Amino acid sequence: MPTFSYIALKNNKDIVKGKVDALNVRAARDAVKKMGLLPTKITDDSISDKSTHNPAAQNISVHKIGSFSLKDKIEFTQTLQILTSTGIPIIETLVFLENNAESKSIRAVAHELRRNIIAGGLTLAETLEKHRRIFGRVYVGLVKAGEDSGELDKTLTRMLELLKKQEDIKSKVIGALIYPVFVILLACAVVTVMLVFVFPAFKDMFDTLGRELPITTQICMSLGLFIRKFWFVPIVALIFLAIAVKQILSNDVTKRPVDNVLLQVPLLSDLLKFANYSNFLAVLQVAYEAGIPIVDCLYLANMTLDNLVLKDTIFAATTKVQQGTHLSVALRASNYIPSMMTFMIATGEQSGRLGELLHHCTTFIDQKLDAIIDKFTKLVEPAMLIFIGGIVLFLALSLYMPLFAAYG
């Protein structure tokens, strides 16, 4: 007969650990209840032993994971949600992930989480807290709220929706930016080819004209000759530029002014604000419905914001809420918060249906974001065509103006 290890509560406060022989997990749980205990975890020792000696699990370590991508987090959460909602214990769920997940990162994380739970008798949230670098504060906080409320499966369902939404927003924003980035790269390639190969080929012809070249032609000729001779200089400059940009964006002191400037750019500011607030409201809603106090909800939701100016705005509002101010009033003090957002939150506070109104507010923000992305795409396409057409026209005129002047 299999042996099961259990962790249970005695008198709803003292933690008791032990072992019991039973035919299955359900029978083991019933046996623990007959002892007058409240079981919180039931672990099949035979499964634990097998997974502990799983060579595949031993060959991967959570410390060697370079990154736990959003896609990995979605797959992990989806499997966790499906199996736990059917009554399968966390340990067995993690064993399944450890042995069957396609991603090495997921297998390594599942192995480490299972090992921590078995060794320390920790809850899932406590174990996730030890790996907050991988899952993030928001994920850990929501799982803890789900465990505390006894509705972990519902919280995981909402968490899965939240993660999929984040992936959808990310893909939409990236999709909107791919075209302009591609056009800029194409323009750089055209300019490089013209300067390095075309203009130098006309040098001898221009020398025979016996005329002073237009200033634009002189600049293009000089740049082309310089790049051909010192080709490594632009490459080094680009590397240093990339490093500088990375350093600027990784430091809050230097990133804040950049974020502030971006919020002043027409249309781009709306794209950034609504993309940030879409994630913010989704987390706020899930956290609030999980029973987390509103101040803690704001702290969790604020962690999803990428723009530091918006993050400062929400932090200031959170401070006011801590002091007793209504959330809608605290948010209304900022010019960066959409008026519809504050109005719907105020309506929810007054009617006592804040969770429901947060859901409607999230839907509204998502619809606005889709409209902004569509508008952004429609405006960017002709703007980029004008941009690259202007560059080609400038280069063509710089190349042919001396010839027109000579034969005119």
Order of alpha helices (4+ residues) and beta strands (2+ residues): beta-beta-alpha-beta-alpha-alpha-alpha-alpha-alpha-alpha-alpha-alpha-alpha-alpha-alpha-alpha-alpha-alpha-alpha-alpha-alpha-alpha
